[in-house]
Amino acid sequence: MDQITRREFIDYGALAGTLLLGCSSKKKYAATSFPPLLDQAPDGPELKAGLIGCGGRGTGAVMNFLDAGPNLTITALADLFPDRLEYTRNKIQNQTGIKVPQEQCFLGFDAYQKLIDTDVDVVLLATPPHFRPEHFKAAVKARKHVFMEKPMAVDPVGVRSIITTSKQAEKMGLCVTTGTQRRHGRDYVETYKRVADGAIGDIVSVTLVRNQGSLWYRKPRPEWSEMESMIRDWVNWRWLSGDHIVEQHVHRIDIIHWFTGKIPVRANGYGGRHRRVTGDQFDFFSIDYIYDNNLHAHCATRQINGCSNRIEIHMQGTKGYTNCNNKIYSLDGDVLWQYPYPQDDSGKSSLQLKVNPYLQEHIDLVTNIRNNNPVVWAETTALSTMIAIMGRESAYTGKEVTWDEIMTSDMRLGPTEYAMGPVDIEKKLPVPGIS
């Protein structure tokens, strides 16, 4: 495949504002012209899926796929570790009655290709994101429809690979959905429509805060090689996860990208590490993203126990503001609109959607496949991933990083060969001002 050029990438950044739902560049939607979000995908010929990456999220993705509509099944599994594969295989059988044949269960670093070479129609990608670009490329080359979890990659080389493969998927008429579930949440979608139609006026500033306790971790065991220890503890290693600003905070960064339709021109950030137990990542980030119209978006995220777990989205406009989720306010703070959640038997409104966004992602994917409506989300999610990477690198180095710099960077994280043994990469923590 041809690699995307620097000029094509810049042009795509300008186009991003028209991709309101993250769809193919050939399919654009006006602010209030969205495909309907169905409660269930339509019936059709059986669709067979295969899962690559049998962790908790991968297992959840399988269940969401099977629940998305009629005549859906899972026929193949792939993972590095037998215990993870058997966990997912048993859970599928216990909860759905579907037994994945042993000969359709693949182990090892090449397991993804063996699964793709089977007769599956849809490939579910849920490995650590370091592997996403290569697995996506192989799935599209084999003309498979794809669901893949966020983020799209952990470095600029991986992001550009995703965009190149995404363009191939569009040409092939494939459907690709990504795990940015807020774009499939009915409350977020309805809020977006109103903002796009001018409910808060021109957007002048954004604040995103996601603070929480520390994530899970796994310390090395004597029987594990360094490679196995890292992959089992993947969420704490930047070459595997991208650090938590990329792996998790990308959701909120994607909201800015979606609602503003803009790419920041530069980022100034800082971060640090105090209490993380394993890996080589930061505990916190604070990034100021600056746009070409002098819009500033402040993105802060922290994962430290015992601290305030503030979670907030505040998008300020010239006429009002919104939390981007379910409410729009006047400049004086009066609620002008709020999403009408379903009511319980007593008539009290809850904050529960009729359809969970994790399920809605798969309903939308299956609906597009069965309606022969090729929609590809990979490019816009790749751009959101690159915005997160730009902020991460600013915090790591302590320097301003521009969009052009990160977009053309040859940075690639992780080893070039994969085997269960030592991992020949730099493992030192980034030091701002020196790194």
C-alpha positions as CSV (number, residue, x, y, z in Angstrom):
1,M,0.0,0.0,0.0
2,D,1.1,3.6,-0.6
3,Q,1.8,5.6,2.5
4,I,-0.2,8.7,3.0
5,T,1.8,11.8,2.1
6,R,2.4,14.9,4.3
7,R,0.2,17.1,2.0
8,E,-2.6,14.5,2.0
9,F,-2.6,14.4,5.8
10,I,-2.7,18.2,6.1
11,D,-5.6,18.3,3.6
12,Y,-7.4,15.6,5.6
13,G,-7.0,17.7,8.7
14,A,-8.9,20.5,7.0
15,L,-11.6,18.0,5.9
16,A,-12.1,16.6,9.3
17,G,-14.7,19.2,10.2
18,T,-17.0,17.8,7.6
19,L,-16.9,14.3,9.0
20,L,-19.5,14.8,11.7
21,L,-20.0,11.1,12.4
22,G,-16.5,9.9,11.6
23,C,-17.7,8.5,8.3
24,S,-15.9,8.0,5.0
25,S,-14.7,11.2,3.3
26,K,-17.1,10.3,0.5
27,K,-20.1,10.4,2.8
28,K,-20.9,13.6,4.7
29,Y,-23.8,14.5,6.9
30,A,-25.4,17.8,7.7
31,A,-25.7,18.6,11.4
32,T,-29.2,17.3,11.7
33,S,-29.1,14.6,9.0
34,F,-27.9,11.5,10.9
35,P,-28.5,7.9,10.1
36,P,-31.1,6.5,12.6
37,L,-29.7,4.8,15.7
38,L,-31.7,1.5,15.6
39,D,-32.5,-0.6,18.7
40,Q,-31.5,-3.7,16.8
41,A,-29.7,-4.4,13.5
42,P,-31.9,-5.8,10.7
43,D,-32.0,-9.5,9.9
44,G,-29.9,-10.9,7.1
45,P,-27.6,-13.7,6.1
46,E,-25.5,-15.1,8.9
47,L,-22.4,-12.9,9.8
48,K,-19.5,-14.8,11.4
49,A,-17.1,-12.9,13.6
50,G,-13.6,-13.6,14.9
51,L,-12.1,-12.0,17.9
52,I,-8.4,-11.0,18.1
53,G,-7.5,-10.2,21.7
54,C,-9.3,-12.1,24.4
55,G,-9.1,-9.6,27.2
56,G,-12.0,-8.1,29.1
57,R,-12.8,-5.5,26.5
58,G,-12.5,-8.1,23.7
59,T,-14.8,-10.5,25.5
60,G,-17.3,-7.6,26.0
61,A,-17.1,-6.7,22.3
62,V,-18.0,-10.3,21.4
63,M,-21.1,-10.2,23.6
64,N,-22.1,-6.8,22.1
65,F,-21.7,-8.1,18.6
66,L,-23.8,-11.2,19.3
67,D,-26.5,-9.0,21.0
68,A,-26.6,-6.5,18.1
69,G,-29.2,-8.4,16.0
70,P,-30.4,-11.8,14.6
71,N,-28.2,-14.4,12.9
72,L,-24.9,-13.4,14.3
73,T,-22.2,-15.8,15.5
74,I,-18.6,-16.0,16.7
75,T,-16.5,-18.7,15.0
76,A,-12.8,-18.0,15.8
77,L,-10.6,-16.7,18.6
78,A,-7.0,-15.5,18.7
79,D,-4.7,-14.5,21.5
80,L,-1.2,-14.8,22.8
81,F,-2.0,-16.7,26.0
82,P,-4.0,-19.9,26.4
83,D,-5.5,-18.9,29.7
84,R,-7.0,-15.7,28.2
85,L,-8.4,-17.5,25.2
86,E,-10.0,-20.2,27.3
87,Y,-11.5,-17.6,29.5
88,T,-13.2,-15.9,26.6
89,R,-14.2,-19.2,25.0
90,N,-15.8,-20.5,28.1
91,K,-17.6,-17.2,28.8
92,I,-19.1,-17.2,25.3
93,Q,-20.3,-20.8,25.7
94,N,-21.7,-20.3,29.1
95,Q,-23.6,-17.1,28.2
96,T,-24.7,-17.8,24.7
97,G,-24.3,-21.6,24.1
98,I,-21.9,-21.0,21.2
99,K,-18.9,-23.2,21.3
100,V,-16.0,-22.0,19.3
101,P,-14.2,-25.1,17.8
102,Q,-10.8,-25.9,19.1
103,E,-9.4,-25.9,15.5
104,Q,-10.6,-22.3,15.2
105,C,-8.7,-21.1,18.3
106,F,-5.3,-19.7,17.5
107,L,-2.3,-18.8,19.7
108,G,0.9,-16.8,19.2
109,F,2.0,-13.6,17.6
110,D,0.8,-14.9,14.2
111,A,-2.6,-15.9,15.6
112,Y,-4.2,-12.8,14.1
113,Q,-3.3,-13.8,10.6
114,K,-4.5,-17.4,11.1
115,L,-7.9,-16.1,12.3
116,I,-8.2,-13.6,9.4
117,D,-7.5,-16.5,7.0
118,T,-10.6,-18.3,8.1
119,D,-14.1,-17.6,6.7
120,V,-15.1,-14.9,9.2
121,D,-17.0,-11.9,7.8
122,V,-16.1,-9.5,10.6
123,V,-12.9,-9.2,12.6
124,L,-13.0,-7.7,16.1
125,L,-9.7,-6.1,17.1
126,A,-9.2,-5.7,20.8
127,T,-5.5,-6.4,21.5
128,P,-3.2,-3.8,23.1
129,P,-3.3,-0.9,20.6
130,H,0.4,-1.2,19.6
131,F,-0.7,-4.1,17.4
132,R,-3.7,-2.4,15.9
133,P,-2.2,-0.9,12.7
134,E,-0.8,-4.3,11.6
135,H,-3.9,-6.2,12.4
136,F,-6.2,-3.7,10.7
137,K,-4.0,-3.8,7.6
138,A,-4.2,-7.6,7.4
139,A,-8.0,-7.6,8.0
140,V,-8.7,-5.1,5.3
141,K,-6.3,-6.8,2.9
142,A,-8.4,-9.9,3.4
143,R,-11.6,-7.8,2.7
144,K,-13.1,-8.3,6.2
145,H,-15.4,-5.8,7.9
146,V,-13.8,-4.6,11.1
147,F,-14.6,-3.4,14.6
148,M,-11.6,-2.1,16.5
149,E,-11.2,-0.7,19.9
150,K,-9.7,2.8,20.5
151,P,-7.0,4.1,20.3
152,M,-5.9,3.4,16.8
153,A,-2.2,3.4,17.5
154,V,0.4,4.5,20.0
155,D,2.7,6.5,17.7
156,P,2.7,8.7,14.5
157,V,3.9,5.9,12.3
158,G,1.0,3.7,13.5
159,V,-1.6,6.5,13.0
160,R,-0.5,7.1,9.4
161,S,-0.7,3.4,8.7
162,I,-4.3,3.3,10.0
163,I,-5.2,6.2,7.7
164,T,-3.6,4.5,4.7
165,T,-5.5,1.3,5.5
166,S,-8.7,3.2,6.1
167,K,-8.6,4.6,2.6
168,Q,-8.1,1.1,1.2
169,A,-11.2,0.0,3.2
170,E,-13.2,2.8,1.7
171,K,-12.2,1.7,-1.8
172,M,-13.2,-1.9,-1.1
173,G,-16.6,-0.9,0.2
174,L,-16.0,-2.3,3.7
175,C,-17.5,-1.2,7.0
176,V,-15.3,-0.2,9.9
177,T,-16.5,0.9,13.3
178,T,-14.2,2.0,16.1
179,G,-14.7,2.0,19.9
180,T,-15.4,5.7,20.3
181,Q,-18.8,4.8,21.8
182,R,-19.8,8.4,22.7
183,R,-20.4,9.0,19.0
184,H,-23.0,6.2,19.2
185,G,-24.6,7.4,22.5
186,R,-28.0,8.9,21.8
187,D,-27.5,11.6,24.4
188,Y,-24.2,12.8,23.0
189,V,-25.5,12.7,19.4
190,E,-28.6,14.8,20.3
191,T,-26.4,17.3,22.2
192,Y,-24.0,17.5,19.2
193,K,-26.8,18.2,16.8
194,R,-27.9,21.2,18.8
195,V,-24.4,22.5,19.2
196,A,-23.8,22.1,15.5
197,D,-27.1,24.0,14.8
198,G,-25.8,27.0,16.9
199,A,-27.4,26.4,20.3
200,I,-24.4,27.7,22.2
201,G,-23.1,30.0,19.4
202,D,-19.5,30.0,18.4
203,I,-17.3,27.7,20.6
204,V,-14.7,29.8,22.4
205,S,-13.1,27.4,25.0
206,V,-13.2,23.8,26.1
207,T,-12.2,22.2,29.4
208,L,-12.0,18.4,29.7
209,V,-11.1,16.8,33.0
210,R,-10.9,13.0,33.7
211,N,-9.5,12.2,37.1
212,Q,-9.7,8.7,38.6
213,G,-7.8,6.2,40.8
214,S,-5.0,4.1,39.5
215,L,-5.6,1.3,37.0
216,W,-5.0,-2.4,37.4
217,Y,-1.4,-3.7,37.1
218,R,0.4,-7.0,37.1
219,K,3.9,-7.4,38.5
220,P,6.3,-9.8,36.7
221,R,6.3,-13.5,37.7
222,P,9.4,-15.7,37.6
223,E,7.8,-18.0,34.9
224,W,7.1,-15.0,32.6
225,S,9.6,-13.7,30.1
226,E,10.0,-9.9,29.9
227,M,7.8,-9.8,26.8
228,E,5.0,-11.8,28.5
229,S,5.2,-9.6,31.6
230,M,4.9,-6.4,29.6
231,I,1.9,-7.6,27.5
232,R,0.1,-9.0,30.5
233,D,0.7,-5.6,32.1
234,W,0.1,-3.7,28.8
235,V,-2.0,-0.8,30.1
236,N,1.1,0.5,32.0
237,W,3.6,0.4,29.2
238,R,3.6,3.3,26.6
239,W,4.8,1.1,23.7
240,L,1.7,-1.1,24.2
241,S,-1.0,1.4,25.3
242,G,0.3,4.8,24.3
243,D,0.0,6.0,28.0
244,H,-3.3,6.8,29.5
245,I,-3.8,10.1,27.7
246,V,-3.9,8.1,24.5
247,E,-5.4,4.9,25.7
248,Q,-8.3,6.3,27.8
249,H,-8.4,10.1,27.6
250,V,-8.7,9.8,23.8
251,H,-12.5,9.5,24.4
252,R,-12.7,13.1,25.6
253,I,-10.2,14.4,23.1
254,D,-12.4,12.8,20.4
255,I,-15.4,14.8,21.7
256,I,-13.5,18.0,21.1
257,H,-12.5,16.8,17.6
258,W,-16.1,15.9,16.9
259,F,-17.9,18.9,18.3
260,T,-15.5,21.5,17.0
261,G,-14.6,19.8,13.7
262,K,-11.1,21.1,14.1
263,I,-7.5,19.9,14.6
264,P,-5.3,21.8,17.0
265,V,-2.3,23.5,15.5
266,R,-0.1,23.1,18.6
267,A,0.0,21.7,22.1
268,N,1.7,22.8,25.3
269,G,1.6,20.3,28.2
270,Y,3.1,18.9,31.2
271,G,2.8,15.8,33.3
272,G,4.6,13.5,35.7
273,R,4.7,10.3,37.7
274,H,4.6,9.9,41.5
275,R,2.8,6.6,42.4
276,R,2.5,4.3,39.4
277,V,3.7,0.8,40.4
278,T,4.8,-0.7,37.1
279,G,5.6,0.4,33.6
280,D,7.0,3.6,32.2
281,Q,4.0,6.0,32.0
282,F,3.0,9.2,33.7
283,D,0.3,9.5,36.4
284,F,-1.1,12.8,35.1
285,F,-1.2,15.1,32.1
286,S,-2.4,18.7,31.6
287,I,-2.4,19.8,28.0
288,D,-3.4,23.1,26.4
289,Y,-4.4,22.6,22.8
290,I,-4.5,25.7,20.7
291,Y,-6.4,26.0,17.4
292,D,-6.0,28.3,14.4
293,N,-8.8,30.6,15.6
294,N,-7.1,30.9,19.0
295,L,-9.6,28.5,20.6
296,H,-8.0,26.8,23.6
297,A,-9.0,23.4,24.9
298,H,-7.6,22.3,28.3
299,C,-7.4,18.6,28.7
300,A,-6.4,17.2,32.1
301,T,-6.3,13.6,33.2
302,R,-4.9,11.9,36.3
303,Q,-4.8,8.3,37.7
304,I,-3.8,8.5,41.3
305,N,-5.6,6.9,44.3
306,G,-6.8,9.1,47.2
307,C,-7.3,12.3,45.1
308,S,-10.4,14.1,43.8
309,N,-12.0,12.1,41.0
310,R,-13.4,15.1,39.1
311,I,-14.9,14.3,35.7
312,E,-16.1,17.3,33.7
313,I,-16.6,18.5,30.2
314,H,-17.3,22.2,29.7
315,M,-17.7,23.6,26.2
316,Q,-18.2,27.4,26.3
317,G,-19.9,29.3,23.5
318,T,-20.9,32.9,22.8
319,K,-24.5,32.1,23.6
320,G,-24.2,29.5,26.3
321,Y,-22.4,26.3,27.2
322,T,-22.8,22.5,27.3
323,N,-21.4,19.4,29.0
324,C,-21.5,17.8,25.5
325,N,-23.4,14.9,27.1
326,N,-27.0,15.8,27.9
327,K,-27.5,19.4,28.7
328,I,-27.3,22.9,27.2
329,Y,-27.2,26.0,29.3
330,S,-27.7,29.7,28.9
331,L,-24.9,32.1,29.7
332,D,-26.6,32.6,33.1
333,G,-26.5,28.9,33.8
334,D,-30.2,28.1,33.2
335,V,-30.8,24.7,31.6
336,L,-32.2,25.4,28.0
337,W,-32.4,21.7,27.0
338,Q,-31.7,18.3,28.4
339,Y,-31.8,14.9,26.9
340,P,-35.0,13.1,27.6
341,Y,-33.8,9.8,29.1
342,P,-36.3,6.9,29.4
343,Q,-38.5,7.0,32.6
344,D,-38.9,4.1,35.0
345,D,-42.3,2.7,36.2
346,S,-42.7,5.6,38.6
347,G,-42.2,8.2,35.9
348,K,-38.7,9.2,37.2
349,S,-36.1,9.8,34.5
350,S,-32.9,7.9,34.8
351,L,-29.5,8.5,33.1
352,Q,-29.7,5.1,31.3
353,L,-30.0,5.1,27.5
354,K,-32.5,2.8,25.8
355,V,-29.5,1.1,24.1
356,N,-26.1,1.0,25.7
357,P,-23.5,2.8,23.4
358,Y,-21.2,-0.2,23.6
359,L,-24.0,-2.3,22.0
360,Q,-25.0,0.6,19.7
361,E,-21.6,0.5,18.1
362,H,-22.2,-3.1,16.9
363,I,-25.8,-2.4,15.9
364,D,-24.6,0.4,13.7
365,L,-21.8,-1.8,12.2
366,V,-24.1,-4.8,11.4
367,T,-26.8,-2.4,10.1
368,N,-24.3,-0.8,7.7
369,I,-23.0,-4.2,6.5
370,R,-26.5,-5.6,5.9
371,N,-27.7,-2.4,4.2
372,N,-24.6,-2.4,2.0
373,N,-23.8,1.1,3.4
374,P,-20.0,1.2,3.6
375,V,-19.1,3.6,6.4
376,V,-15.5,3.8,7.7
377,W,-14.7,5.4,11.1
378,A,-11.0,4.7,11.2
379,E,-9.6,8.0,9.8
380,T,-11.4,10.3,12.2
381,T,-10.5,8.2,15.2
382,A,-6.9,8.1,14.0
383,L,-6.9,11.9,14.0
384,S,-8.2,12.0,17.5
385,T,-5.5,9.5,18.5
386,M,-2.8,11.7,16.9
387,I,-4.1,14.7,18.9
388,A,-3.7,12.7,22.1
389,I,-0.2,11.6,21.0
390,M,0.7,15.3,20.3
391,G,-0.3,16.2,23.8
392,R,1.6,13.3,25.3
393,E,4.8,14.2,23.5
394,S,4.5,17.8,24.7
395,A,4.2,16.6,28.3
396,Y,7.1,14.1,27.9
397,T,9.5,16.7,26.4
398,G,8.2,19.8,28.1
399,K,8.2,21.5,24.8
400,E,5.5,22.9,22.4
401,V,4.6,20.3,19.7
402,T,2.9,21.4,16.5
403,W,0.5,19.3,14.4
404,D,2.9,19.4,11.4
405,E,5.7,18.1,13.6
406,I,3.8,15.2,15.1
407,M,2.1,14.3,11.8
408,T,5.5,14.0,10.0
409,S,7.3,12.4,12.9
410,D,9.0,9.0,12.3
411,M,8.5,8.0,15.9
412,R,7.6,4.3,16.4
413,L,7.3,2.8,19.8
414,G,8.1,-0.8,20.7
415,P,10.3,-3.6,19.3
416,T,10.4,-4.5,15.6
417,E,10.4,-8.3,16.3
418,Y,8.1,-10.2,18.6
419,A,9.1,-13.2,20.7
420,M,8.7,-14.4,24.2
421,G,12.0,-13.2,25.7
422,P,13.8,-10.0,26.4
423,V,12.4,-6.8,25.0
424,D,15.1,-4.6,23.4
425,I,13.6,-1.1,23.8
426,E,14.3,2.0,25.9
427,K,12.4,1.6,29.3
428,K,13.4,4.9,31.0
429,L,10.7,7.3,32.1
430,P,10.5,10.4,30.0
431,V,12.1,13.5,31.6
432,P,10.7,16.9,30.5
433,G,13.4,19.2,29.3
434,I,15.7,16.4,28.6
435,S,13.8,13.7,26.7
